[in-house]
Amino acid sequence: MRYPSDQKARAKDAILQAGAKALRTNGFNGIGVDALAASAGVTSGAFYSNFSNKEALLEQVIETCLGEPFIDSESGSLAERQQRLKEWLAMYISADHRADPASGCVMPTLSADVARSNPQIRATYERRMLALVDKMSNVLDGEGPDRKRRAWSIIALMIGAIAISRAMPDGEAADQALDAALQAATALIAPK
C-alpha cells in the first residue's frame, strides 16, 4: 500500500501538537511515551519513528511553541503595536488562560521541566526566549537596554502570574494575582 508523500510530516505534526497539549497538562514526568502516542492517535512505534525519545519531543515543543503566537511586532506605529500588546497581555494574563493549560502557553507549564532537562533543550529554550524578548522589546519605547529590561519584566510577570494563579484554587486570590500582574505588565509598556 502506498502512503501519501506528506504522511510522515503530518504524523509528526499530529504527535507534536497532541504532545504539546499533553505535556502542558501533565508535565514532562507526568506522562509516558505510550500515553503521548495515544494522545496523538498513533502507536508508540510511530512516535519513535518521528522522535528519538520524549526529550526530543520536549525540545521540538519548545522550539515550535515558545513565544508563539505573539503579536505582529513589526508593522504599524509604535502606539498601534503597544495597543496590540496591551490587548494580547489582557488575553494572556487572564482567568481563561489560567483555566486552560492544555491550549495555553508552554512557558508557565514547562519552564520547570526545561530547567531539569538536558543542556540542548535548555539552549533551545534560551534561544526562543531571547527571540521573544527581542520581539517584545520592539513594541516598547525608550532606549535599547531599558526596553530589554522591561521586556524581561513583562515576560516574568506573564509566566509568574499564570503559574501562581494555577497553583491556587480558583477564586479571589488567584484573580488578584492575575489582575496585579496585568496592571504591572501594562504599566511597563510605556512608562511615564
C-alpha positions in Angstrom: 0.0 0.0 0.0 1.3 3.4 -0.9 1.1 6.3 1.6 0.8 9.9 0.6 4.2 11.6 0.4 3.3 14.0 3.3 2.0 11.3 5.7 5.2 11.2 7.8 5.2 15.0 8.1 1.5 15.0 9.1 2.1 12.3 11.6 5.0 14.1 13.1 2.9 17.3 13.4 0.0 15.4 14.9 2.3 13.9 17.5 3.9 17.4 18.1 0.5 19.1 18.6 -1.0 16.4 20.8 2.3 16.0 22.7 2.4 19.7 23.4 -1.1 19.6 24.9 -0.3 16.5 26.9 3.0 17.9 28.2 1.3 21.2 29.1 -1.4 19.3 31.0 0.7 16.6 32.7 4.2 17.9 32.8 7.2 16.1 31.4 7.3 13.5 34.1 3.6 13.1 34.3 3.2 11.3 31.0 5.0 8.5 29.2 5.7 7.8 25.6 2.8 5.4 25.2 0.3 8.0 26.5 1.9 10.7 24.3 1.5 8.4 21.3 -2.1 7.6 22.2 -3.0 11.3 22.6 -1.9 11.7 19.0 -3.7 8.6 17.8 -0.6 6.8 16.8 1.4 3.8 18.0 4.5 4.1 20.2 6.4 2.8 17.1 5.1 5.8 15.1 6.2 8.1 18.0 9.7 6.7 17.9 9.9 6.9 14.1 9.4 10.7 14.5 11.1 11.4 17.8 14.1 9.5 19.2 12.7 9.9 22.8 10.5 12.0 25.0 13.2 14.7 25.4 13.3 15.1 21.6 9.6 15.8 21.7 10.0 18.3 24.5 12.7 20.1 22.6 10.6 20.3 19.5 7.6 21.6 21.6 9.8 24.4 23.0 11.2 25.1 19.5 7.7 25.3 18.0 5.6 26.8 20.7 7.7 29.1 23.0 6.8 32.7 22.2 4.0 31.7 19.7 1.6 33.2 19.0 2.7 36.7 19.6 1.5 40.0 18.2 3.0 41.4 15.0 5.8 43.4 16.5 7.0 44.9 13.2 4.1 46.6 11.5 2.1 49.7 12.4 3.1 52.7 14.5 4.6 52.3 18.0 1.3 53.3 19.5 -0.6 50.7 17.4 1.9 47.9 18.4 1.6 48.9 22.0 -2.1 48.8 21.9 -1.9 45.3 20.4 0.5 44.2 23.1 -1.9 45.5 25.8 -4.8 43.6 24.3 -2.6 40.5 24.0 -1.5 40.7 27.6 -5.1 41.0 28.7 -5.8 37.7 26.9 -2.6 36.1 28.2 -2.8 37.1 31.9 -6.4 36.0 32.3 -8.6 33.5 34.1 -9.3 31.9 30.7 -5.6 31.2 30.1 -5.3 30.0 33.7 -8.1 27.6 33.2 -6.8 26.0 30.0 -3.2 24.8 30.4 -3.6 22.3 27.5 -4.1 25.1 25.0 -2.1 27.8 26.7 1.5 28.9 26.6 4.3 26.5 27.3 6.3 28.9 29.4 4.2 28.6 32.6 3.7 24.9 32.3 7.0 23.6 31.0 9.7 26.0 32.3 10.4 24.0 35.4 10.6 20.8 33.3 13.0 22.5 31.0 15.1 23.7 33.9 15.6 20.0 34.9 16.3 18.9 31.3 19.5 18.4 29.2 21.7 21.3 28.1 20.4 21.0 24.5 16.8 21.6 25.5 17.8 24.4 27.8 19.8 26.0 24.9 16.7 25.8 22.7 14.6 27.4 25.4 17.1 30.2 25.9 17.3 30.9 22.1 13.5 31.0 21.8 13.2 33.1 25.0 15.7 35.6 23.7 13.8 35.9 20.4 10.6 36.6 22.4 12.4 39.3 24.4 13.6 40.9 21.1 10.0 40.9 19.7 8.7 42.3 23.0 11.4 45.0 23.1 10.4 46.1 19.6 7.0 47.1 20.9 8.3 49.2 23.8 9.6 52.7 23.7 12.8 54.1 25.2 16.5 53.1 24.9 17.5 49.6 24.0 18.8 48.3 27.3 15.8 49.7 29.2 13.4 48.1 26.6 15.1 44.7 27.1 14.9 45.1 30.9 11.2 45.9 30.7 10.6 43.1 28.2 12.1 40.6 30.6 10.0 42.0 33.4 6.8 41.7 31.4 7.6 38.1 30.4 8.4 37.2 34.0 5.1 38.8 35.1 3.2 36.8 32.4 4.7 33.4 33.3 4.7 34.0 37.1 1.1 35.2 37.2 -0.2 32.2 35.3 1.9 29.7 37.2 1.0 31.2 40.6 -2.7 31.6 39.8 -2.9 28.0 38.6 -1.3 26.7 41.8 -4.1 28.3 43.9 -7.7 27.3 43.9 -9.9 29.3 41.6 -11.2 32.3 43.4 -10.5 35.9 44.6 -6.8 35.4 45.5 -6.0 33.8 42.1 -7.8 36.5 40.3 -6.0 39.2 42.3 -2.6 37.7 41.3 -3.7 38.0 37.6 -5.0 41.5 38.0 -1.9 42.8 39.8 0.4 41.2 37.2 -1.6 42.6 34.3 -1.6 46.1 35.7 2.2 45.9 36.3 2.9 44.5 32.9 0.8 47.1 31.1 2.5 49.9 33.1 5.9 48.7 31.7 4.8 49.1 28.1 5.0 52.9 28.1 6.2 54.1 31.5 5.6 57.8 32.2 
